[in-house]
């Protein structure tokens, strides 16, 4: 591998989460619906029908173009017909954009695990309709047209990536951005985000771009990584054997972990592009553009850097807290309410609130446990009103019931026991009931005190002040 360098570019197809399709009123996301139940004459290309552009598609695409720092978001762009035949393309052409797309240029800086970053450039961003889906079943090829006309944004990167791992990191960051902007669910297994990988190799240090292959529509980030790695190794074997790399379109079989040739790669001339005669140009005036971009939030990497600096927390914490936008919002709202160190809030969020989020399969914005509830619970621990163990269970109770922490503590009598007299009596009973452990402790094995603390906590149903319990045990076990 050290003799050769991989050169990788990605074409990503992003399904936008609009309610309806790009050119008709049919439901857009019909992933779980029975075949051919969300179709109409427009999306199935029946004669005489006319497409009507969905305004929301343009707005979501403009948001993405701005987030990807496009050099130019065009005030006027056009749709084109891309002509090719597939069984699941009922019109015999796809309405897409070609040389006059919505946006040109742009980039994403992708942090790499070793601490560096890779700038991935974008050549263009354009809108288009999706084709249908071909399903192989019992030896037959069946066609589901539900996906026809689903709105897509396609982004084509420059040949900037140098390894399968870098390609995976780019997709991870792109998926995060799409969800952050709220424009796509970006679930690769459901086809919301699909990736074609263009791969070639060259001698290290060379600036010559060699013939490339394209691996189509891989359905997970891990599979993209594996497919690219397999193709790099295949090309190296071919070159070392003295054979020429041919411009093939490849298919990745994830079950066997192998690539197979589908066809010779098409060229742009094969598609016979021409301007779509049934659609007017898209006129993006300044007023509409400004209205769209007013909804553009602070982006994930910028927010990660700001949160780390503003709240003086490790970049590791900030990375987790900005995995998704509502979690970052949750953290900042909790910090605003909590009268203590932001790092304390970060710890509780990462260790305990995220446990609830992941177990329920929801986002932070869907919690009944509100940021001010978390701040209230942490404050109770700080003021020794409840124990840490009680606090952890209290988080779950607030989430399940929607009641406030104070209401639950009062109703369930969860307040921490710090009455010295009451604790002395419990400790005396524990000591009297465990003479063997007392002898062990007094023989010099002081670590046994932890066992005694556990017994006292059990007797008080976890409500005893553990620091006070330890102090009193040390005193009472030292006596004869």
C-alpha positions in Angstrom: 0.0 0.0 0.0 2.8 2.4 0.7 3.8 2.5 -2.9 0.4 3.6 -4.1 -2.1 6.4 -3.1 -5.8 6.1 -3.4 -7.8 9.0 -5.0 -11.4 8.9 -4.0 -14.4 11.1 -4.8 -18.0 10.5 -3.6 -21.3 11.2 -5.2 -24.0 11.3 -2.5 -27.7 11.2 -3.2 -29.7 12.8 -0.3 -33.4 12.2 0.1 -35.0 15.3 1.4 -37.7 14.9 4.1 -40.4 16.8 2.4 -44.0 15.6 2.9 -44.6 15.2 -0.9 -42.5 14.3 -3.9 -40.6 16.9 -6.0 -43.1 17.2 -8.9 -46.4 15.9 -7.6 -48.4 15.6 -4.4 -47.7 11.9 -3.6 -46.2 11.1 -0.2 -42.4 11.3 -0.4 -41.1 8.8 2.2 -42.9 5.5 1.6 -40.1 3.2 2.7 -42.4 1.0 4.8 -45.4 1.2 2.5 -46.6 -1.6 0.2 -45.2 -1.5 -3.3 -46.9 0.9 -5.8 -49.2 2.5 -3.3 -47.8 6.1 -3.4 -47.9 6.8 -7.1 -49.8 9.0 -9.6 -49.8 9.7 -13.3 -47.1 12.4 -12.8 -44.5 10.3 -10.9 -45.1 7.3 -13.1 -44.6 9.3 -16.3 -48.0 8.8 -18.0 -48.5 10.6 -21.3 -49.8 14.2 -21.1 -48.9 15.0 -17.4 -46.9 18.0 -16.3 -44.6 18.3 -13.3 -45.0 21.1 -10.7 -42.0 21.9 -8.6 -42.3 21.5 -4.8 -41.1 24.8 -3.2 -39.8 23.0 0.0 -37.3 21.0 -2.1 -35.6 24.2 -3.2 -35.6 25.7 0.3 -34.0 22.6 1.8 -31.4 22.4 -1.0 -30.5 26.1 -0.5 -30.0 25.4 3.2 -27.6 22.6 2.5 -25.7 24.5 -0.2 -25.1 27.3 2.3 -24.0 24.9 5.1 -21.6 23.4 2.6 -20.2 26.9 1.9 -21.2 26.9 -1.7 -19.2 29.4 -3.8 -22.3 30.4 -5.6 -26.0 29.8 -5.0 -27.5 30.6 -8.4 -30.3 33.2 -8.7 -31.5 31.3 -11.7 -31.1 27.6 -12.3 -32.7 25.1 -14.7 -33.8 21.5 -14.7 -32.7 19.1 -17.5 -33.6 15.7 -18.8 -31.1 13.0 -18.2 -31.9 10.2 -20.7 -31.3 6.6 -19.9 -33.2 3.4 -19.7 -33.7 1.4 -16.5 -36.8 -0.8 -15.8 -37.6 1.3 -12.7 -37.4 4.7 -14.6 -40.9 4.9 -16.1 -40.4 8.0 -18.2 -37.2 6.8 -19.8 -35.5 9.9 -18.5 -34.8 11.5 -15.1 -35.6 15.2 -14.4 -32.3 16.5 -12.9 -30.0 19.5 -13.2 -26.9 19.5 -15.4 -24.7 22.5 -16.3 -27.0 25.2 -14.7 -27.5 23.7 -11.2 -28.7 25.3 -8.0 -25.2 25.7 -6.4 -21.6 25.6 -7.5 -18.5 24.9 -5.4 -18.2 24.6 -1.6 -16.4 22.4 0.9 -16.5 20.5 4.2 -13.6 20.3 6.6 -13.7 16.8 8.0 -11.9 16.1 11.3 -9.9 12.9 11.2 -9.3 10.6 14.2 -5.6 11.3 14.3 -6.3 15.0 14.9 -5.8 16.3 11.3 -8.6 17.4 9.0 -9.3 16.9 5.3 -10.9 19.6 3.2 -13.4 17.9 0.9 -14.4 20.1 -2.0 -17.8 20.1 -3.7 -18.0 20.6 -7.5 -21.7 21.2 -7.6 -25.0 20.6 -5.8 -28.1 19.9 -7.8 -31.7 18.7 -7.3 -33.3 15.8 -9.1 -36.1 13.2 -8.8 -35.4 9.6 -7.7 -36.1 6.5 -9.8 -38.1 3.5 -8.6 -36.7 0.4 -7.0 -36.0 -3.0 -8.6 -36.6 -6.0 -6.3 -35.5 -9.6 -7.0 -37.9 -12.1 -5.6 -38.2 -15.8 -6.3 -36.3 -15.5 -9.5 -38.4 -12.6 -10.8 -37.5 -8.9 -11.2 -40.3 -6.8 -9.7 -40.6 -3.0 -9.9 -41.8 -0.7 -7.1 -42.5 2.8 -8.3 -43.2 4.3 -4.8 -39.7 6.0 -4.8 -40.2 7.6 -8.3 -40.2 11.4 -7.9 -38.9 11.4 -4.3 -36.8 14.6 -4.0 -33.0 14.2 -4.0 -30.1 16.5 -3.7 -26.9 15.2 -5.3 -23.5 16.4 -4.2 -20.3 15.5 -6.1 -17.0 15.9 -4.3 -13.7 16.5 -5.8 -11.1 13.7 -5.8 -9.9 14.8 -2.3 -10.2 11.7 -0.1 -7.2 9.4 0.3 -8.5 6.4 2.1 -11.6 4.3 2.9 -11.5 5.6 6.5 -11.5 9.2 5.3 -14.5 8.5 3.0 -16.3 7.0 6.0 -15.5 10.1 8.1 -16.9 12.4 5.4 -20.1 10.4 5.3 -20.4 10.5 9.1 -20.1 14.3 9.2 -22.4 14.7 6.2 -25.1 12.6 7.9 -24.7 14.6 11.1 -25.1 17.9 9.1 -28.2 16.7 7.3 -29.9 15.8 10.5 -28.7 18.9 12.2 -30.3 21.1 9.5 -33.5 19.0 9.7 -33.6 18.4 5.9 -33.1 14.6 5.7 -33.3 11.6 8.0 -30.1 10.5 6.4 -30.7 6.8 7.1 -28.6 4.8 4.6 -30.4 1.6 5.3 -33.7 3.2 4.3 -32.2 4.8 1.2 -32.3 8.4 2.6 -28.6 8.7 2.0 -27.0 6.8 -0.8 -23.4 6.9 -2.0 -21.5 6.1 -5.2 -17.7 5.9 -4.7 -15.3 6.8 -7.5 -11.9 5.1 -6.8 -8.5 5.2 -8.6 -4.9 4.7 -7.5 -1.6 6.3 -8.4 2.0 6.1 -7.4 2.7 8.1 -4.2 3.6 11.7 -5.1 2.1 11.6 -8.6 -0.5 14.2 -9.6 -1.9 12.2 -12.5 -5.5 11.0 -12.2 -5.8 7.5 -13.5 -8.9 5.7 -14.8 -11.5 5.3 -12.1 -14.2 2.9 -11.3 -17.6 3.7 -9.7 -19.2 1.5 -7.0 -22.9 2.2 -6.9 -25.5 2.7 -4.2 -23.8 1.2 -1.1 -26.3 1.1 1.8 -24.2 1.8 4.9 -21.1 3.7 6.0 -19.4 0.5 7.0 -20.1 -1.0 3.6 -18.8 2.1 1.9 -15.6 1.7 3.8 -15.3 -2.0 3.0 -16.2 -1.6 -0.7 -13.6 1.2 -1.2 -10.9 -0.8 0.6 -11.6 -3.9 -1.5 -11.5 -1.8 -4.7 -8.2 -0.2 -3.8 -6.7 -3.6 -3.2 -8.1 -4.9 -6.5 -6.7 -2.1 -8.5 -3.3 -2.5 -6.9 -3.3 -6.2 -7.8 -4.4 -5.4 -11.4 -1.6 -2.8 -11.8 1.1 -5.0 -10.3 0.0 -7.8 -12.7 0.5 -5.4 -15.6 -3.1 -5.0 -16.5 -5.0 -1.7 -17.2 -7.7 -0.4 -14.9 -11.0 -0.2 -16.9 -13.7 2.4 -16.2 -16.3 0.0 -14.8 -19.4 0.5 -12.8 -19.3 -2.0 -9.9 -21.7 -3.5 -7.5 -20.8 -4.3 -3.9 -22.1 -7.6 -2.4 -22.1 -7.1 1.3 -22.9 -10.7 2.1 -19.8 -12.0 0.3 -17.7 -8.9 0.7 -16.9 -8.8 -3.0 -17.2 -6.5 -6.0 -18.7 -7.5 -9.3 -18.8 -5.7 -12.7 -22.2 -4.3 -13.6 -21.4 -2.5 -16.9 -18.9 -0.2 -18.6 -19.3 3.3 -17.0 -21.5 5.7 -18.9 -20.2 9.1 -20.0 -22.1 12.4 -19.9 -22.6 12.1 -23.7 -24.6 8.9 -23.1 -27.2 10.7 -21.1 -28.0 13.2 -23.9 -28.8 16.0 -21.5 -31.1 18.9 -22.7 -33.1 21.5 -20.8 -36.4 20.2 -19.4 -39.2 21.8 -21.5 -42.0 21.3 -19.0 -40.5 23.3 -16.1 -39.7 27.0 -15.8 -36.3 28.1 -14.5 -36.0 28.4 -10.7 -35.9 32.1 -9.8 -34.2 32.5 -6.4 -34.5 36.2 -5.7 -32.8 37.9 -2.7 -35.9 38.1 -0.6 -36.6 34.4 -0.9 -33.0 33.5 -0.4 -32.7 35.6 2.8 -35.9 34.1 4.1 -34.5 30.6 3.6 -31.1 31.3 5.2 -32.7 33.0 8.2 -33.3 29.4 9.4 -29.7 28.4 9.0 -28.4 27.4 12.5 -24.9 27.4 13.9 -23.2 24.4 12.3 -22.0 21.3 14.2 -18.2 21.9 14.1 -18.5 25.6 14.9 -20.8 24.8 17.8 -18.5 22.1 19.0 -15.6 24.6 19.1 -17.7 27.3 20.8 -19.2 25.0 23.5 -15.7 23.7 24.4 -14.3 27.2 24.7 -17.3 29.0 26.3 -18.0 26.4 28.9 -14.4 25.2 29.5 -15.2 21.6 28.8 -13.0 19.0 27.0 -13.4 18.8 23.2 -14.3 15.1 23.8 -17.4 16.3 25.8 -18.2 18.9 23.2 -18.0 16.3 20.4 -20.6 14.1 22.1 -22.8 17.0 23.1 -23.0 18.1 19.5 -23.8 14.7 18.0 -27.2 16.1 17.3 -28.7 19.5 17.5 -31.3 19.1 20.2 -28.7 17.5 22.5 -26.5 20.6 22.2 -29.6 22.8 22.8 -30.4 20.7 25.9 -26.9 21.1 27.3 -26.9 24.8 26.9 -30.4 25.3 28.4 -29.4 23.1 31.4 -26.2 25.1 32.0 -28.2 28.4 31.8 -30.4 27.2 34.7 -27.8 25.3 36.8 -25.8 27.4 39.3 -22.6 25.4 39.1 -19.9 24.1 36.7 -20.9 23.3 33.1 -18.6 20.2 33.3 -21.0 18.8 36.0 -23.9 19.1 33.6 -21.8 17.6 30.8 -21.0 14.6 33.0 -24.7 14.0 33.9 -25.8 14.3 30.3 -23.2 12.0 28.9 -23.4 9.3 31.6 -27.1 9.3 32.5 -29.3 11.4 30.2 -27.8 9.8 27.1 -28.5 6.4 28.6 -32.2 7.3 28.7 -32.1 8.8 25.2 -30.5 5.7 23.7 -32.7 3.2 25.5 -35.8 4.9 24.2 -34.4 5.5 20.7 -35.4 9.2 20.8 -33.6 12.6 20.5 -33.0 14.9 23.4 -35.8 17.1 22.2 -38.3 14.3 22.8 -37.5 13.8 26.5 -40.1 14.6 29.2 -37.0 15.1 31.4 -36.5 18.8 30.6 -33.2 20.7 30.9 -34.5 22.6 34.0 -35.4 19.2 35.6 -31.8 18.0 35.1 -30.4 21.2 36.6 -32.8 20.8 39.6 -31.7 17.2 40.2 -28.0 18.1 40.1 -28.6 21.0 42.5 -30.3 18.6 44.9 -27.2 16.4 44.9 -24.9 19.4 45.4 -27.0 20.5 48.4 -27.1 16.9 49.7 -30.8 16.8 49.6 -30.7 13.5 47.8 -27.9 11.0 47.1 -26.3 10.4 43.7 -28.0 7.0 43.5 -31.4 8.6 44.2 -30.7 11.2 41.6 -30.0 8.6 38.9 -33.3 6.8 39.6 -35.1 10.2 39.8 -34.0 11.0 36.3 -35.9 7.9 35.1 -39.0 8.7 37.2 -39.2 12.2 35.8 -38.9 10.9 32.3 -41.6 8.3 32.8 -44.1 10.4 34.7 -43.5 14.0 33.6 -43.6 15.1 37.2 -41.1 17.5 38.6 -38.2 16.2 40.7 -39.4 18.1 43.8 -42.9 16.5 43.5 -41.4 13.0 43.2 -38.9 13.5 46.1 -41.7 14.7 48.4 -44.2 12.1 47.4 -41.8 9.2 47.5 -40.0 10.5 50.6 -36.6 10.3 48.8 -34.9 13.0 50.7 -31.4 12.1 51.9 -31.1 11.0 55.5 -28.5 13.2 57.3 -29.8 12.9 60.8 -26.8 11.7 62.8 -28.8 10.1 65.6 -30.9 8.1 63.2 -27.9 7.0 61.2 -26.0 5.9 64.4 -28.8 3.6 65.3 -28.8 2.0 61.8 -25.0 1.6 61.9 -25.1 0.1 65.4 -27.6 -2.5 64.2 -25.4 -3.3 61.1 -22.3 -3.6 63.3 -24.1 -5.8 65.8 -25.4 -8.1 63.1 -22.0 -8.7 61.4 -19.4 -9.6 64.0 -17.1 -11.5 61.5 -16.8 -8.4 59.3 -16.1 -6.2 62.4 -13.2 -8.6 63.4 -11.9 -8.4 59.8 -11.9 -4.6 59.9 -10.3 -4.4 63.3 -7.7 -6.8 62.2 -6.4 -4.2 59.7 -8.5 -4.8 56.6 -9.9 -1.3 56.4 -11.3 -1.7 52.9 -14.2 -3.7 54.5 -15.7 -0.3 55.5 -17.0 -0.1 51.9 -19.0 -3.2 52.6 -20.5 -1.7 55.8 -21.4 1.5 53.9 -23.3 -0.7 51.4 -25.2 -2.4 54.2 -26.2 0.9 55.7 -27.3 2.3 52.3 -29.4 -0.9 51.8 -31.1 -0.5 55.2 -31.9 3.2 54.4 -33.1 2.3 50.9 -30.2 4.4 49.5 -31.2 7.6 51.2 -28.4 7.9 53.8 -25.8 10.5 53.3 -22.9 8.3 52.2 -20.1 10.7 53.4 -21.7 11.0 56.9 -22.2 7.2 57.0 -18.5 6.6 56.2 -17.4 9.0 58.9 -19.7 7.5 61.6 -18.7 4.0 60.6 -15.0 4.9 61.0 -15.7 6.2 64.4 -18.0 3.4 65.6 -15.9 0.6 64.2 -12.8 1.9 65.9 -14.5 1.5 69.3 -14.3 -1.7 71.4 
